Amino acid sequence: MTELGALAVGALVALGGFGALLATRIRRYTRLLSPAHFTEIAHALAERQATLRAGVPEPVVTREGVALVYTIGPDDDGAVAHHLSLSSPSGLPWSTASTIAAYVFGLGALPLDDAAMIDTGSPVRQARVRVAPDVAWQLVVPEPAEIPARISQAMVARAALPLRRQSSESRPERG
């Protein structure tokens, strides 16, 4: 085999590896953003509404390996903060995490005026929305036929969620 032939074979192998990696990523994100996954998230959080209202976080791990922790509590200025933490062993891109966050906040009919994704420098993706104390929160699980439209709405809404970086000085100390 000539050098040119070996180079061509090497290039094909590299392209094949890249193609396999790309196909794997596409399959993963297709599953993460599927109606079945969003339905699972909605049902899991709806089952935990009572404990969420009581301020007791109950982690949820979906079949796709996404861990969610949703908390509701008072903010410094009297507002109520809804906070969502998302993580996955293989990582979550900001776009996927923000789509899930917009969807979850939308399930509770929360206005996204004061919502943001928060970058703490860790692989855990965090989102927060602040609302007035008198804003009623009731998480509603959509009908199966509504799920694709709700996902589309979340994809549009996520574009409006700013990414705020949290400096190391404002991070809570671990102890």
N, C-alpha and C positions, 0 to 999 in steps of 0.2 A: 504494500500500500504506500502510496506517495505521501509526502508531507501535506499536500493539499487535500488528499483524500482523508487523512487522519484528522485534519483541521475541520473538514466538513462533517465527519462523524461526531467529533467532539461538540461542534456547534449544534447538531441535531439532538444529541443527548442533553445538552444544556437547555435547549428550547423545550424538549420533552419534559424535563424536570420542572422548568418554570410553568409549563402548561398544566402539569399535574398539581402543582402548588396553587395555581390560579383556580383550577377547577375545585379543589378542596375548599378554598376560601369562599368561592361563590356558593357552593353547597351549604357551608356553615351559615353564611349570612342570609341565605334564602330560608333556612330553617329558623334562624333567630327572628326574622321579620315576617314569619308566616302567621296566618290567622290562628292556627292551632296553638302556637306559642303565646300569642297575645291573649287568647282565650284562657289558657292555663294561668297566666299572670293575673288576669282579672278575677278568676274564680279563687285563686289562692289568697289574694288580698281581701276579697269580699268575705271570705271565711274568717278573716282575722280582724274585721272591723271593730268589734267590741274591744279587743285588747289594744288596738291602735288608738282608739278614743281614750283609753285609760292610760296611755303613755307607755305601754309595754311593747317594745319592739319584738316581733317574732320573725326571724329570718325565713325566707322562702328560697328554696333551690328548685329551679325548673328542670325538666327533663333534658333541656339543652345545656345544663350546667351553669346557668346564670343565677347568682345569688343576689337576692334583693332584701334590703332592710328598709322599711318605711317607718318613719316616726313623725309624730305630731306633738308640738310643744310650744310653749311661749317663747317669743323672741325678746331681745333686749328692750325694744321700744313698745311692748304691749301687743304687737301683732302676733299672729299665730304662724309658726313656721312648719310647713310640711317638707320633710327631708327624705330623699330617696338615695340610698347607696346601692350601687350595682357593681358586681365583679364577676369574673369568669376565669377559670384556670388558664385558658388560652388568650385572655385579654379581650377587651371590648373597645372598638374604635369609638371616638367621641360621637360620631354620627349615629351609630347604632344605639349607644347609651342615651343620647338626647331624644331619639325617636321613642324609645321605651319610656323615658321620663315624661315626655309630652303626652303620651298615651295614658300613662297612669294618672297624671294630674287631670287629664281630661275625663277620666272615669269618675272622678270626684267633682266634676264641673267647676274646677278651680280656675280662676282667671290667671292668665299667664303674664299679666302686666308686670309683676315683680318676681318673675321666675328667672333662674339662671342655672347653668351648669357651673360647677365649682371645681377648679383644678388645684388640688392640694399637693401635687407632685407625686402622688402615689398611683398605682394601677387601678385603685378603686375609683369608679366614676361616681360623682355626686351631683345631685340636683336639689334645688330648694325653691319653694315658692312661698312667699309671705302674703298672708291675707288678713283682713280685719277680723277681730275676735267674733263679730256677729255674722260672719259668712258661714252659712250652713254647709256642712260637708257630709255627703252621703255617697258612698261609692256604689255605682250602678254597673252591673255586668250587662254589656250589650247583648242583644240577640245575635245568634250566629250569622245571620244574613247581614247585620250591621258592621261586623268586625272589619271587613276590607275597607269600608268607607272610613271607619274610625282610624285605621292604620294610615290611610292616605292623609287624613286631617292631622294626625300626629307628625307625619313627615313634613307637612307644610309648616306646622306650628314650631317644630324644632329649629327651623331656620331663624326664628325670632328669639331663641334662647341664647343670651350672650354667654360667653365663656369667661368667667371671672377667675383670675388667679388669686389664690390665698397665700399671702406671704408667710414665711416661716415664723415671723414675730406674732402673727395672729392665730397661729395654729395652737390648739390646746396642748398642754404638756401631757406626756404619757407618764403614768406612774403606777 
